[in-house]
Amino acid sequence: PYDKNLTREQLMERVEGYFAFLGPEFLEKGKAPNLVILTNYVMGYYNDPAFLEEDISELDKNDYDHLASWGKDAFLRRLEFENGPLRDQVEAHTQKLLAEREAVAKKAASSADPVKTG
């Protein structure tokens, strides 16, 4: 598994462990073991505590913090976006849009003026 950053030796040890678990009949005859036992073995071994990088305090955290924004309406999300870390970029973009609108309005106003010929 790439996310565990295992060395080649650790990876080969796991593969050999899987072959030992699956047994010789799996390699010779293709006989598969019980899927529940196999899944428990693989998932339990894959998440071996020796390979975990998290701290045990992670278990005390709220798993649903990322869902808090779903409960907010669009106006509050917009305010948070405009006043968040991208505030300067939002301000520059808004000023650019306002300048473009003003230029278009001036152009439309000047082309709408009647031309006086004398």
Number of C-alpha atoms within 10 A of each C-alpha: 7 5 6 12 10 13 9 9 9 11 14 12 12 16 12 12 14 15 13 11 14 17 15 12 11 14 11 8 8 11 12 12 13 9 9 8 9 15 11 11 13 15 10 11 15 15 11 10 10 8 13 11 8 9 7 9 7 9 9 7 9 8 9 7 8 8 9 8 11 9 9 11 9 11 9 12 14 12 11 13 13 15 13 11 10 11 14 12 11 15 13 11 12 12 12 12 12 12 12 12 12 12 12 12 12 12 11 11 10 11 10 9 8 7 8 5 4 3
